[in-house]
Structure formats: C-alpha cells, structure tokens
Amino acid sequence: MPEKTDPSERRASANWVQDAWLWPFEATRLALDIYSQWYPNRAPEPADAPGEAALPWTTAHSVALQLPSMRLRDFSRAVEGPPLLVCAPYALHRAQIADIAPGHSLMEALQQAGLARLYLTDWRSAAPEMRYFSIDTYLSDLNVAVDTIGPPVDLAGLCQGGWLSLLYAARFPGKVRRLVLAGSPVDVSVPSELSRMVASLPQQGFEAMVRQGDGIVSGKYMLQLWSIPFSLPDVEAALQRRLDGKSEDAQALLDRFMRWNSETLDLPGTYYLEVTDWIFRQNRIAAGDFVALGTKIDLAAVKLPTFLLAAENDIVVPPDQAFATMRLLGTPPAWLRSETEPCGHLGLFMGCRALAGSWRRIARWLQSDLGEAAGERARISA
C-alpha cells in the first residue's frame, strides 16, 4: 500500500496547481513529490486498446496511414490542390483538440473555408515498447506522413505541434510550401509561466518521474495531479456565445470537452525528457543548437511564407513569445503575417471567434497568390 498523504498537504498541492495555471507541464513540481505514491498502483494499459470507447470524431474523415507513433487522418474532399497538414500537439491530450465539436472544430472550419485537401496528425498514446521514442522519431514519422500525402505540403502547427512543424520545415525545406504556427513556443528566452516553471525545476526530477513509470509518463496519473482551470471559462464563454444561451446544448458541448480532457495520452520518457530539457530549458531551437535527424537547425535559413497566430490572454504561450519566432526566421517581411485573437490558449483551436476570424483568414492566405497577398496587406497598412 502506498503511504497516504495528509489531506491538508493534498489541498495545498492542489492550490499550488490552481495558482500555476500551466499546461501541459503545470503539475511537474507536484508530480515529483507524490507521483511515486500513486504509480505503484498503475495497471498497464495498452495504447489505443481494442474496444476502447474513445470520444467520437466530429468531422467525417478516413485514416490514410497508421504508424506506431500516429494515425494520419484524411479530411480531404478532393484529390487536387495544395494539401494542408495540421500538426496536433503531442502533450497529454488527443488530436481532437482540432475537432472537438460542431462549430468548435478547426478541421470543420478549414473545410468550410475552402481547403479541399486536409490532414491531421493523430499521435498515439505511448505503449511500453515506445519508451525510447524521441523527437527524431516523431520528425521521421512526420516525414513519412508528408511523403504519403505528397510534398510540398502546407504545415499548421498547434501549440507544441508548432515547434515540431518548424523543425520539420527547417530540416526538409523542399517539402513545405507555407507554414502556420498557432500558439507555438519556440524562443523561450521570451518568458512565459510555462517556460519559467520548467526552467526552475531540476532535470533530475523529470528523470526520476520517467524512471517511476518504467520509461513512460502516464497521462492518466498526471491528469489526476492537476487541472486546467484557465481553459474552462474560455471554452464555456465560447459555447454560450455560439449557442445563444441554449443551456442544454452548451452543457452537452461542455461535457464533450470534459470527456476530451479526461482521455489523456501517455508520453515516451525519452521524448518527454528531450522536450523539457532541450526545448524549455536549453532553448536549443532558438539558440541554433538543435540537431534534427543529424542536421543542425538554422532558423535563419527558413525562408518559407509564415503566418503566426497568438492568443491575447494566453499564459501558456503569450503573444510576445509566440511572435518572437519571426525575428529568427529568414522569411522576407512581405511573406510574414501575424495576428492576435482575444482569447486564451485553447480558444485558438476551439473558440468559435478564432475559427471564424483568424483561421478563415489563414485559409485565404494559404489559397492566395503571395504577391497579391503582400499587396493587399500593404494597402491595408496604408
């Protein structure tokens, strides 16, 4: 039997998490203290177990490719035209962050905006045999997905899917046509609560947590250690605005969101340690010290047309951090776009205002001639 913690200590820990308001690493300090008390009771659960009643998808699609690390989901409605690959974050929750509910689905919004070839990375929960999967593993499998679609592709990275997309674009520049980075942490020298938190904790603590899980970081047990209170008001407000006060529908959608929140992914220990140390502690991508699949990444050599999207009230990736990426790229100014939405972090991907606003403009930008788009932008600025 694991030793029980004092109720007052649990309340204090819970209050600390509430105050931190961080996602997806906000509970790490708490985890280092009590993770080992819960983990011995963990019953191994195979990733994507047969018969598992996962949350149904909102938008009709097919599965184009299955790899140990991911399913490539195909939302296309045509076989011609530039393809857009949406790279979901691999950070505890499922890829339905991009397809949560009608009216709150990024994939649905992009379809309605006229994008005919549309794909999504659906990262798998880590099984024990995946414990040594690394960032390079996910870059390699992303490359297989791009080759399956047929390069060049447009890449849209959501949150941590953004730095993965940027690394991919830098490593395989001939395979990416345009790049979208939405709420994406890249240069953590521009601080956020998330980057401060990870940097303040010893890497040995993260390593101890991975050892406790035999090389796997349990999403289920991490979720028990923290909540995401910053996201709920944003989602609730979006639901109420979208549904004009129809409380039953709003409650049903909120219930669906809560179910998505509870269906977590386990993470490979190697990948988790590389993210916490290389991305959030050492800032290797921005510093020019990141080696991706044997090649050192130079962001100044990335000259792709890029659209950066940030959330005004985002404490996970605040606008200053999201937009700091622009100064690192070699993209000509006429090919750079940036916008800010008046929402929180998850509102960028689920909020009806962001989907009807910036994401529709992103879709038009992806479909536009770059010369015409630059000229229109200049006219608006004048």
Disulfide bonds with the S-S distance in Angstrom:
none
